[in-house]
């Protein structure tokens, strides 16, 4: 699991913003391994949780992102 903190704030964000962000992260993270789930925390914290199929893939993404 990889957690990216403080990626955005909620001010002015629409549902389309979250769909686009999820797709963008799926594209970027898939280059490091198989992505099982992406969860975007819709709060002012702006955290994104990415679950990979292996810890190795998560570590590669951590280094690459």
mmCIF file as gemmi writes it, N, C-alpha and C atoms, coordinates in Angstrom:
data_model
loop_
_atom_site.group_PDB
_atom_site.id
_atom_site.type_symbol
_atom_site.label_atom_id
_atom_site.label_alt_id
_atom_site.label_comp_id
_atom_site.label_asym_id
_atom_site.label_entity_id
_atom_site.label_seq_id
_atom_site.pdbx_PDB_ins_code
_atom_site.Cartn_x
_atom_site.Cartn_y
_atom_site.Cartn_z
_atom_site.occupancy
_atom_site.B_iso_or_equiv
_atom_site.pdbx_formal_charge
_atom_site.auth_seq_id
_atom_site.auth_asym_id
_atom_site.pdbx_PDB_model_num
ATOM 1 N N . UNK Axp A 1 ? 0.845 -1.175 0 1 0 ? 1 A 1
ATOM 2 C CA . UNK Axp A 1 ? 0 0 0 1 0 ? 1 A 1
ATOM 3 C C . UNK Axp A 1 ? 0.889 1.236 0 1 0 ? 1 A 1
ATOM 4 N N . UNK Axp A 2 ? 0.535 2.18 -0.812 1 0 ? 2 A 1
ATOM 5 C CA . UNK Axp A 2 ? 1.244 3.449 -0.889 1 0 ? 2 A 1
ATOM 6 C C . UNK Axp A 2 ? 0.239 4.547 -0.577 1 0 ? 2 A 1
ATOM 7 N N . UNK Axp A 3 ? 0.608 5.462 0.303 1 0 ? 3 A 1
ATOM 8 C CA . UNK Axp A 3 ? -0.257 6.594 0.632 1 0 ? 3 A 1
ATOM 9 C C . UNK Axp A 3 ? 0.482 7.867 0.26 1 0 ? 3 A 1
ATOM 10 N N . UNK Axp A 4 ? -0.167 8.696 -0.537 1 0 ? 4 A 1
ATOM 11 C CA . UNK Axp A 4 ? 0.396 9.98 -0.93 1 0 ? 4 A 1
ATOM 12 C C . UNK Axp A 4 ? -0.414 11.043 -0.192 1 0 ? 4 A 1
ATOM 13 N N . UNK Axp A 5 ? 0.27 11.857 0.586 1 0 ? 5 A 1
ATOM 14 C CA . UNK Axp A 5 ? -0.385 12.829 1.454 1 0 ? 5 A 1
ATOM 15 C C . UNK Axp A 5 ? -0.455 14.211 0.821 1 0 ? 5 A 1
ATOM 16 N N . UNK Axp A 6 ? -1.495 14.95 1.178 1 0 ? 6 A 1
ATOM 17 C CA . UNK Axp A 6 ? -1.655 16.373 0.832 1 0 ? 6 A 1
ATOM 18 C C . UNK Axp A 6 ? -1.558 16.653 -0.668 1 0 ? 6 A 1
ATOM 19 N N . UNK Axp A 7 ? -2.289 15.907 -1.474 1 0 ? 7 A 1
ATOM 20 C CA . UNK Axp A 7 ? -2.232 16.091 -2.922 1 0 ? 7 A 1
ATOM 21 C C . UNK Axp A 7 ? -3.137 17.221 -3.42 1 0 ? 7 A 1
ATOM 22 N N . UNK Axp A 8 ? -4.147 17.576 -2.653 1 0 ? 8 A 1
ATOM 23 C CA . UNK Axp A 8 ? -5.078 18.61 -3.094 1 0 ? 8 A 1
ATOM 24 C C . UNK Axp A 8 ? -5.843 19.124 -1.884 1 0 ? 8 A 1
ATOM 25 N N . UNK Axp A 9 ? -6.571 20.231 -2.085 1 0 ? 9 A 1
ATOM 26 C CA . UNK Axp A 9 ? -7.546 20.66 -1.08 1 0 ? 9 A 1
ATOM 27 C C . UNK Axp A 9 ? -8.917 20.598 -1.738 1 0 ? 9 A 1
ATOM 28 N N . UNK Axp A 10 ? -9.949 20.578 -0.952 1 0 ? 10 A 1
ATOM 29 C CA . UNK Axp A 10 ? -11.297 20.343 -1.464 1 0 ? 10 A 1
ATOM 30 C C . UNK Axp A 10 ? -11.945 21.563 -2.11 1 0 ? 10 A 1
ATOM 31 N N . UNK Axp A 11 ? -11.394 22.717 -1.913 1 0 ? 11 A 1
ATOM 32 C CA . UNK Axp A 11 ? -12.021 23.943 -2.409 1 0 ? 11 A 1
ATOM 33 C C . UNK Axp A 11 ? -12.19 23.897 -3.921 1 0 ? 11 A 1
ATOM 34 N N . UNK Axp A 12 ? -13.429 23.977 -4.367 1 0 ? 12 A 1
ATOM 35 C CA . UNK Axp A 12 ? -13.741 24.055 -5.793 1 0 ? 12 A 1
ATOM 36 C C . UNK Axp A 12 ? -13.616 22.748 -6.562 1 0 ? 12 A 1
ATOM 37 N N . UNK Axp A 13 ? -13.446 21.637 -5.887 1 0 ? 13 A 1
ATOM 38 C CA . UNK Axp A 13 ? -13.281 20.355 -6.579 1 0 ? 13 A 1
ATOM 39 C C . UNK Axp A 13 ? -14.642 19.767 -6.936 1 0 ? 13 A 1
ATOM 40 N N . UNK Axp A 14 ? -14.731 19.212 -8.131 1 0 ? 14 A 1
ATOM 41 C CA . UNK Axp A 14 ? -15.959 18.596 -8.627 1 0 ? 14 A 1
ATOM 42 C C . UNK Axp A 14 ? -15.759 17.084 -8.728 1 0 ? 14 A 1
ATOM 43 N N . UNK Axp A 15 ? -16.831 16.321 -8.878 1 0 ? 15 A 1
ATOM 44 C CA . UNK Axp A 15 ? -16.667 14.878 -9.083 1 0 ? 15 A 1
ATOM 45 C C . UNK Axp A 15 ? -15.778 14.536 -10.284 1 0 ? 15 A 1
ATOM 46 N N . UNK Axp A 16 ? -15.827 15.35 -11.32 1 0 ? 16 A 1
ATOM 47 C CA . UNK Axp A 16 ? -14.979 15.112 -12.498 1 0 ? 16 A 1
ATOM 48 C C . UNK Axp A 16 ? -13.5 15.231 -12.143 1 0 ? 16 A 1
ATOM 49 N N . UNK Axp A 17 ? -13.164 16.12 -11.217 1 0 ? 17 A 1
ATOM 50 C CA . UNK Axp A 17 ? -11.783 16.253 -10.776 1 0 ? 17 A 1
ATOM 51 C C . UNK Axp A 17 ? -11.288 14.927 -10.205 1 0 ? 17 A 1
ATOM 52 N N . UNK Axp A 18 ? -12.099 14.297 -9.365 1 0 ? 18 A 1
ATOM 53 C CA . UNK Axp A 18 ? -11.698 13.051 -8.723 1 0 ? 18 A 1
ATOM 54 C C . UNK Axp A 18 ? -11.592 11.899 -9.718 1 0 ? 18 A 1
ATOM 55 N N . UNK Axp A 19 ? -12.493 11.868 -10.692 1 0 ? 19 A 1
ATOM 56 C CA . UNK Axp A 19 ? -12.409 10.841 -11.734 1 0 ? 19 A 1
ATOM 57 C C . UNK Axp A 19 ? -11.118 10.988 -12.53 1 0 ? 19 A 1
ATOM 58 N N . UNK Axp A 20 ? -10.799 12.217 -12.904 1 0 ? 20 A 1
ATOM 59 C CA . UNK Axp A 20 ? -9.567 12.466 -13.656 1 0 ? 20 A 1
ATOM 60 C C . UNK Axp A 20 ? -8.326 12.153 -12.847 1 0 ? 20 A 1
ATOM 61 N N . UNK Axp A 21 ? -8.333 12.51 -11.57 1 0 ? 21 A 1
ATOM 62 C CA . UNK Axp A 21 ? -7.195 12.241 -10.698 1 0 ? 21 A 1
ATOM 63 C C . UNK Axp A 21 ? -6.978 10.746 -10.527 1 0 ? 21 A 1
ATOM 64 N N . UNK Axp A 22 ? -8.06 10.02 -10.351 1 0 ? 22 A 1
ATOM 65 C CA . UNK Axp A 22 ? -7.959 8.56 -10.209 1 0 ? 22 A 1
ATOM 66 C C . UNK Axp A 22 ? -7.377 7.929 -11.469 1 0 ? 22 A 1
ATOM 67 N N . UNK Axp A 23 ? -7.858 8.357 -12.624 1 0 ? 23 A 1
ATOM 68 C CA . UNK Axp A 23 ? -7.337 7.83 -13.893 1 0 ? 23 A 1
ATOM 69 C C . UNK Axp A 23 ? -5.863 8.178 -14.077 1 0 ? 23 A 1
ATOM 70 N N . UNK Axp A 24 ? -5.493 9.387 -13.712 1 0 ? 24 A 1
ATOM 71 C CA . UNK Axp A 24 ? -4.096 9.815 -13.823 1 0 ? 24 A 1
ATOM 72 C C . UNK Axp A 24 ? -3.196 8.955 -12.933 1 0 ? 24 A 1
ATOM 73 N N . UNK Axp A 25 ? -3.621 8.723 -11.708 1 0 ? 25 A 1
ATOM 74 C CA . UNK Axp A 25 ? -2.828 7.901 -10.802 1 0 ? 25 A 1
ATOM 75 C C . UNK Axp A 25 ? -2.776 6.452 -11.256 1 0 ? 25 A 1
ATOM 76 N N . UNK Axp A 26 ? -3.864 5.948 -11.806 1 0 ? 26 A 1
ATOM 77 C CA . UNK Axp A 26 ? -3.868 4.587 -12.319 1 0 ? 26 A 1
ATOM 78 C C . UNK Axp A 26 ? -2.855 4.452 -13.443 1 0 ? 26 A 1
ATOM 79 N N . UNK Axp A 27 ? -2.839 5.406 -14.354 1 0 ? 27 A 1
ATOM 80 C CA . UNK Axp A 27 ? -1.873 5.375 -15.462 1 0 ? 27 A 1
ATOM 81 C C . UNK Axp A 27 ? -0.434 5.42 -14.955 1 0 ? 27 A 1
ATOM 82 N N . UNK Axp A 28 ? -0.154 6.35 -14.046 1 0 ? 28 A 1
ATOM 83 C CA . UNK Axp A 28 ? 1.22 6.5 -13.547 1 0 ? 28 A 1
ATOM 84 C C . UNK Axp A 28 ? 1.655 5.304 -12.71 1 0 ? 28 A 1
ATOM 85 N N . UNK Axp A 29 ? 0.797 4.856 -11.818 1 0 ? 29 A 1
ATOM 86 C CA . UNK Axp A 29 ? 1.171 3.781 -10.899 1 0 ? 29 A 1
ATOM 87 C C . UNK Axp A 29 ? 1.251 2.418 -11.593 1 0 ? 29 A 1
ATOM 88 N N . UNK Axp A 30 ? 0.498 2.23 -12.654 1 0 ? 30 A 1
ATOM 89 C CA . UNK Axp A 30 ? 0.517 0.953 -13.362 1 0 ? 30 A 1
ATOM 90 C C . UNK Axp A 30 ? 1.874 0.648 -13.981 1 0 ? 30 A 1
ATOM 91 N N . UNK Axp A 31 ? 2.673 1.671 -14.191 1 0 ? 31 A 1
ATOM 92 C CA . UNK Axp A 31 ? 4.006 1.434 -14.75 1 0 ? 31 A 1
ATOM 93 C C . UNK Axp A 31 ? 4.944 0.799 -13.714 1 0 ? 31 A 1
ATOM 94 N N . UNK Axp A 32 ? 4.55 0.787 -12.447 1 0 ? 32 A 1
ATOM 95 C CA . UNK Axp A 32 ? 5.372 0.202 -11.385 1 0 ? 32 A 1
ATOM 96 C C . UNK Axp A 32 ? 4.899 -1.185 -10.97 1 0 ? 32 A 1
ATOM 97 N N . UNK Axp A 33 ? 3.724 -1.571 -11.412 1 0 ? 33 A 1
ATOM 98 C CA . UNK Axp A 33 ? 3.178 -2.882 -11.077 1 0 ? 33 A 1
ATOM 99 C C . UNK Axp A 33 ? 1.664 -2.855 -11.195 1 0 ? 33 A 1
ATOM 100 N N . UNK Axp A 34 ? 1.064 -3.975 -10.851 1 0 ? 34 A 1
ATOM 101 C CA . UNK Axp A 34 ? -0.386 -4.11 -10.957 1 0 ? 34 A 1
ATOM 102 C C . UNK Axp A 34 ? -1.078 -3.388 -9.794 1 0 ? 34 A 1
ATOM 103 N N . UNK Axp A 35 ? -1.989 -2.484 -10.14 1 0 ? 35 A 1
ATOM 104 C CA . UNK Axp A 35 ? -2.728 -1.714 -9.147 1 0 ? 35 A 1
ATOM 105 C C . UNK Axp A 35 ? -4.058 -2.412 -8.897 1 0 ? 35 A 1
ATOM 106 N N . UNK Axp A 36 ? -4.335 -2.701 -7.619 1 0 ? 36 A 1
ATOM 107 C CA . UNK Axp A 36 ? -5.595 -3.343 -7.263 1 0 ? 36 A 1
ATOM 108 C C . UNK Axp A 36 ? -6.695 -2.321 -6.996 1 0 ? 36 A 1
ATOM 109 N N . UNK Axp A 37 ? -6.368 -1.251 -6.26 1 0 ? 37 A 1
ATOM 110 C CA . UNK Axp A 37 ? -7.367 -0.267 -5.873 1 0 ? 37 A 1
ATOM 111 C C . UNK Axp A 37 ? -6.713 1.102 -5.691 1 0 ? 37 A 1
ATOM 112 N N . UNK Axp A 38 ? -7.462 2.133 -6.057 1 0 ? 38 A 1
ATOM 113 C CA . UNK Axp A 38 ? -7.06 3.501 -5.745 1 0 ? 38 A 1
ATOM 114 C C . UNK Axp A 38 ? -8.214 4.145 -5 1 0 ? 38 A 1
ATOM 115 N N . UNK Axp A 39 ? -7.923 4.685 -3.827 1 0 ? 39 A 1
ATOM 116 C CA . UNK Axp A 39 ? -8.934 5.359 -3.02 1 0 ? 39 A 1
ATOM 117 C C . UNK Axp A 39 ? -8.473 6.799 -2.805 1 0 ? 39 A 1
ATOM 118 N N . UNK Axp A 40 ? -9.323 7.734 -3.173 1 0 ? 40 A 1
ATOM 119 C CA . UNK Axp A 40 ? -9.025 9.149 -2.979 1 0 ? 40 A 1
ATOM 120 C C . UNK Axp A 40 ? -9.862 9.643 -1.813 1 0 ? 40 A 1
ATOM 121 N N . UNK Axp A 41 ? -9.194 10.099 -0.778 1 0 ? 41 A 1
ATOM 122 C CA . UNK Axp A 41 ? -9.859 10.598 0.42 1 0 ? 41 A 1
ATOM 123 C C . UNK Axp A 41 ? -10.398 11.996 0.115 1 0 ? 41 A 1
ATOM 124 N N . UNK Axp A 42 ? -11.693 12.107 0.05 1 0 ? 42 A 1
ATOM 125 C CA . UNK Axp A 42 ? -12.33 13.378 -0.31 1 0 ? 42 A 1
ATOM 126 C C . UNK Axp A 42 ? -12.514 14.238 0.929 1 0 ? 42 A 1
ATOM 127 N N . UNK Axp A 43 ? -11.406 14.743 1.406 1 0 ? 43 A 1
ATOM 128 C CA . UNK Axp A 43 ? -11.398 15.641 2.557 1 0 ? 43 A 1
ATOM 129 C C . UNK Axp A 43 ? -10.291 16.662 2.332 1 0 ? 43 A 1
ATOM 130 N N . UNK Axp A 44 ? -10.182 17.61 3.206 1 0 ? 44 A 1
ATOM 131 C CA . UNK Axp A 44 ? -9.151 18.63 3.062 1 0 ? 44 A 1
ATOM 132 C C . UNK Axp A 44 ? -7.744 18.078 3.224 1 0 ? 44 A 1
ATOM 133 N N . UNK Axp A 45 ? -7.617 16.843 3.684 1 0 ? 45 A 1
ATOM 134 C CA . UNK Axp A 45 ? -6.288 16.243 3.787 1 0 ? 45 A 1
ATOM 135 C C . UNK Axp A 45 ? -5.742 15.883 2.414 1 0 ? 45 A 1
ATOM 136 N N . UNK Axp A 46 ? -6.613 15.528 1.475 1 0 ? 46 A 1
ATOM 137 C CA . UNK Axp A 46 ? -6.188 15.257 0.107 1 0 ? 46 A 1
ATOM 138 C C . UNK Axp A 46 ? -5.284 14.057 -0.052 1 0 ? 46 A 1
ATOM 139 N N . UNK Axp A 47 ? -5.526 12.998 0.702 1 0 ? 47 A 1
ATOM 140 C CA . UNK Axp A 47 ? -4.684 11.805 0.625 1 0 ? 47 A 1
ATOM 141 C C . UNK Axp A 47 ? -5.189 10.838 -0.442 1 0 ? 47 A 1
ATOM 142 N N . UNK Axp A 48 ? -4.241 10.134 -1.059 1 0 ? 48 A 1
ATOM 143 C CA . UNK Axp A 48 ? -4.563 9.131 -2.062 1 0 ? 48 A 1
ATOM 144 C C . UNK Axp A 48 ? -3.914 7.824 -1.635 1 0 ? 48 A 1
ATOM 145 N N . UNK Axp A 49 ? -4.703 6.763 -1.604 1 0 ? 49 A 1
ATOM 146 C CA . UNK Axp A 49 ? -4.254 5.437 -1.201 1 0 ? 49 A 1
ATOM 147 C C . UNK Axp A 49 ? -4.212 4.557 -2.452 1 0 ? 49 A 1
ATOM 148 N N . UNK Axp A 50 ? -3.065 3.934 -2.697 1 0 ? 50 A 1
ATOM 149 C CA . UNK Axp A 50 ? -2.91 3.058 -3.855 1 0 ? 50 A 1
ATOM 150 C C . UNK Axp A 50 ? -2.504 1.676 -3.352 1 0 ? 50 A 1
ATOM 151 N N . UNK Axp A 51 ? -3.338 0.676 -3.652 1 0 ? 51 A 1
ATOM 152 C CA . UNK Axp A 51 ? -3.026 -0.692 -3.249 1 0 ? 51 A 1
ATOM 153 C C . UNK Axp A 51 ? -2.489 -1.44 -4.465 1 0 ? 51 A 1
ATOM 154 N N . UNK Axp A 52 ? -1.27 -1.924 -4.327 1 0 ? 52 A 1
ATOM 155 C CA . UNK Axp A 52 ? -0.621 -2.704 -5.373 1 0 ? 52 A 1
ATOM 156 C C . UNK Axp A 52 ? -0.77 -4.188 -5.078 1 0 ? 52 A 1
ATOM 157 N N . UNK Axp A 53 ? -0.451 -5.005 -6.067 1 0 ? 53 A 1
ATOM 158 C CA . UNK Axp A 53 ? -0.522 -6.449 -5.869 1 0 ? 53 A 1
ATOM 159 C C . UNK Axp A 53 ? 0.654 -6.991 -5.063 1 0 ? 53 A 1
ATOM 160 N N . UNK Axp A 54 ? 1.7 -6.174 -4.888 1 0 ? 54 A 1
ATOM 161 C CA . UNK Axp A 54 ? 2.862 -6.631 -4.118 1 0 ? 54 A 1
ATOM 162 C C . UNK Axp A 54 ? 3.553 -5.436 -3.465 1 0 ? 54 A 1
ATOM 163 N N . UNK Axp A 55 ? 4.277 -5.734 -2.394 1 0 ? 55 A 1
ATOM 164 C CA . UNK Axp A 55 ? 5.039 -4.694 -1.699 1 0 ? 55 A 1
ATOM 165 C C . UNK Axp A 55 ? 6.153 -4.164 -2.599 1 0 ? 55 A 1
ATOM 166 N N . UNK Axp A 56 ? 6.707 -5.014 -3.438 1 0 ? 56 A 1
ATOM 167 C CA . UNK Axp A 56 ? 7.768 -4.587 -4.353 1 0 ? 56 A 1
ATOM 168 C C . UNK Axp A 56 ? 7.268 -3.504 -5.31 1 0 ? 56 A 1
ATOM 169 N N . UNK Axp A 57 ? 6.082 -3.679 -5.827 1 0 ? 57 A 1
ATOM 170 C CA . UNK Axp A 57 ? 5.49 -2.675 -6.723 1 0 ? 57 A 1
ATOM 171 C C . UNK Axp A 57 ? 5.25 -1.357 -5.995 1 0 ? 57 A 1
ATOM 172 N N . UNK Axp A 58 ? 4.762 -1.452 -4.764 1 0 ? 58 A 1
ATOM 173 C CA . UNK Axp A 58 ? 4.535 -0.23 -3.958 1 0 ? 58 A 1
ATOM 174 C C . UNK Axp A 58 ? 5.842 0.495 -3.695 1 0 ? 58 A 1
ATOM 175 N N . UNK Axp A 59 ? 6.901 -0.247 -3.396 1 0 ? 59 A 1
ATOM 176 C CA . UNK Axp A 59 ? 8.208 0.373 -3.156 1 0 ? 59 A 1
ATOM 177 C C . UNK Axp A 59 ? 8.754 1.032 -4.405 1 0 ? 59 A 1
ATOM 178 N N . UNK Axp A 60 ? 8.571 0.391 -5.563 1 0 ? 60 A 1
ATOM 179 C CA . UNK Axp A 60 ? 9.023 0.994 -6.83 1 0 ? 60 A 1
ATOM 180 C C . UNK Axp A 60 ? 8.276 2.299 -7.091 1 0 ? 60 A 1
ATOM 181 N N . UNK Axp A 61 ? 6.982 2.309 -6.835 1 0 ? 61 A 1
ATOM 182 C CA . UNK Axp A 61 ? 6.181 3.521 -7.032 1 0 ? 61 A 1
ATOM 183 C C . UNK Axp A 61 ? 6.621 4.609 -6.058 1 0 ? 61 A 1
ATOM 184 N N . UNK Axp A 62 ? 6.888 4.229 -4.841 1 0 ? 62 A 1
ATOM 185 C CA . UNK Axp A 62 ? 7.348 5.207 -3.842 1 0 ? 62 A 1
ATOM 186 C C . UNK Axp A 62 ? 8.622 5.884 -4.302 1 0 ? 62 A 1
ATOM 187 N N . UNK Axp A 63 ? 9.543 5.123 -4.831 1 0 ? 63 A 1
ATOM 188 C CA . UNK Axp A 63 ? 10.8 5.685 -5.314 1 0 ? 63 A 1
ATOM 189 C C . UNK Axp A 63 ? 10.598 6.505 -6.589 1 0 ? 63 A 1
ATOM 190 N N . UNK Axp A 64 ? 9.71 6.045 -7.449 1 0 ? 64 A 1
ATOM 191 C CA . UNK Axp A 64 ? 9.518 6.689 -8.74 1 0 ? 64 A 1
ATOM 192 C C . UNK Axp A 64 ? 8.657 7.933 -8.712 1 0 ? 64 A 1
ATOM 193 N N . UNK Axp A 65 ? 7.731 7.981 -7.783 1 0 ? 65 A 1
ATOM 194 C CA . UNK Axp A 65 ? 6.84 9.142 -7.716 1 0 ? 65 A 1
ATOM 195 C C . UNK Axp A 65 ? 7.44 10.215 -6.849 1 0 ? 65 A 1
